[in-house]
Amino acid sequence: MELDLKKVEIWLAHFGLYPYTHIHASGHLNYDEIKDVVETVQLKVLIPVHTQHPEVFQTLHDNVVLPHKGKPLIIN
């Protein structure tokens, strides 16, 4: 989806974000959003990937498997 630059600038101005020097949206969830997803989906097991702090996920679920680089992970 391509947005017209002028429309984006109007939208940013509406929220007090224009003029801007740098805007970034990672697409990653924050802790509360991840917690909500974990509770909603009702997982049997939680395997965190693509994270710098996989141990944090142990506070979100009773069955967390932490993968280790270079070691195989068998999922049954």
C-alpha positions in Angstrom: 0.0 0.0 0.0 1.5 3.3 -1.1 0.5 6.5 0.7 0.6 9.9 -0.7 3.3 12.0 1.0 1.0 15.0 1.5 -1.7 12.8 3.2 1.0 11.4 5.5 2.2 14.8 6.4 -1.4 16.0 7.2 -1.9 13.0 9.4 1.3 13.5 11.2 0.5 17.2 11.7 -2.9 16.2 13.2 -1.1 14.3 15.9 1.6 16.9 16.5 4.3 14.9 14.8 5.1 17.2 11.9 7.5 18.5 11.0 9.6 15.4 11.7 13.2 14.5 11.5 12.9 10.7 11.8 10.0 8.3 12.2 10.4 4.6 12.8 7.9 1.8 13.3 9.4 -1.6 14.0 6.3 -3.7 13.8 7.4 -5.5 17.0 5.0 -5.9 20.0 5.8 -4.5 23.4 5.6 -6.7 26.6 1.9 -6.0 27.3 0.9 -6.8 23.7 2.9 -10.1 23.7 1.3 -11.0 27.0 -2.2 -10.4 25.6 -1.4 -12.6 22.5 0.0 -15.4 24.8 -3.2 -15.3 26.9 -5.5 -15.1 23.9 -4.0 -17.9 21.9 -3.8 -20.4 24.9 -0.5 -22.0 23.8 0.6 -25.5 24.9 4.3 -24.4 24.7 6.0 -21.1 24.1 9.2 -21.0 22.1 10.6 -17.4 21.9 12.6 -16.6 18.8 13.9 -13.4 17.3 14.4 -11.8 20.7 17.4 -10.5 22.7 15.8 -11.5 26.1 14.1 -14.9 25.7 14.1 -15.5 29.5 11.5 -12.8 29.9 9.0 -15.1 28.2 9.2 -17.4 31.3 7.0 -14.8 33.1 4.3 -15.1 30.5 3.7 -18.9 30.3 4.3 -22.0 32.4 5.8 -24.1 29.5 8.6 -22.1 27.9 11.3 -23.8 25.9 14.4 -21.6 25.4 16.2 -22.5 22.1 20.0 -22.5 22.1 22.0 -21.4 19.1 23.5 -24.4 17.3 21.5 -27.0 19.2 18.6 -28.8 17.6 15.1 -28.2 19.0 12.7 -31.1 18.6 9.0 -30.3 18.6 6.6 -33.2 19.2 
